[in-house]
Amino acid sequence: MGTEIERLVRADGTHNISIIGLKEPEDTIDVAGFETADVVIDFTSPEIVMNDIRTIAKAGKNMVVGTTGWQEHLPEVEKIVRDSGIGLIYGQNFSIGANIFFRAVANATKLFSAFKEYDVSGFEIHHAGKKDSPSGTALRTAQEILQNSKIKTTLQTARLDRKIRPEELHFASVRGGVNPGFHKVIFDSSADEVSISHSAHNRQGFARGAILAAEFIHGKKGLFIFDDVLKAHGIK
């Protein structure tokens, strides 16, 4: 992700890169290096990201956090943002297409849940190097279904050695190969099936979204999500 963001920034010529950090857990952030930066973009790993947020907030720099797998620490992040007076934007997926996919899933769920003969499930595929499972995008997709369904109330992401209950939503994960991200939701009945999917061809969409998020968060204070970027572009 860092390499792709760097490539797009240099190709566009609108912004400058102050510093490119390192991602290993034992690395130390070069605070002096990003002293001239307006916004710091973090795509590291769940093991590193909280320390990065604390360090960058202490330096008074606004942040884009594209790392996933840390949301259980959200209350702490809210406090850090509030106490430091910075702006921070995060998201489970920074792809514009993926975020429109979330909206499509939400709307489809509202429609299909009006008819009890339709069941809904989903799955996702990611490359072998991805560290979190299910993906942040899968969890966001499942959240859209649960919030808009009249039937589904509970998420199951693990293996089921029993019959699934009607109120349970099963969202499975597969890891292997080099797939940058594929998510599919299936609305199925005895009569027909309707599916909605998002397939990332590469990391370009995520990188472009992160740059948009950096432009959005520049000069702002408070905690934001990527939906706020869509709203700023007229998508309600």
Stockholm file with secondary structure:
# STOCKHOLM 1.0

chainA/1-236         MGTEIERLVRADGTHNISIIGLKEPEDTIDVAGFETADVVIDFTSPEIVMNDIRTIAKAGKNMVVGTTGWQEHLPEVEKIVRDSGIGLIYGQNFSIGANIFFRAVANATKLFSAFKEYDVSGFEIHHAGKKDSPSGTALRTAQEILQNSKIKTTLQTARLDRKIRPEELHFASVRGGVNPGFHKVIFDSSADEVSISHSAHNRQGFARGAILAAEFIHGKKGLFIFDDVLKAHGIK
#=GR chainA/1-236 SS CHHHHHHHHHHHCSSCCCCCCCCSTTCCCCGGGGTTCSEEEECCCHHHHHHHHHHHHHTTCEEEECCCSCGGGHHHHHHHHHHHTCEEEECSCCCHHHHHHHHHHHHHHHHHTTSTTCEEEEEEEECTTCCSSSCHHHHHHHHHHHHHCSSCCEEECSCCSSCCCTTEEEEEEEECTTCCCEEEEEEECSSCEEEEEEECSSSHHHHHHHHHHHHHHTTCCEEEEHHHHHHHTTCC
#=GC SS_cons         CHHHHHHHHHHHCSSCCCCCCCCSTTCCCCGGGGTTCSEEEECCCHHHHHHHHHHHHHTTCEEEECCCSCGGGHHHHHHHHHHHTCEEEECSCCCHHHHHHHHHHHHHHHHHTTSTTCEEEEEEEECTTCCSSSCHHHHHHHHHHHHHCSSCCEEECSCCSSCCCTTEEEEEEEECTTCCCEEEEEEECSSCEEEEEEECSSSHHHHHHHHHHHHHHTTCCEEEEHHHHHHHTTCC
//
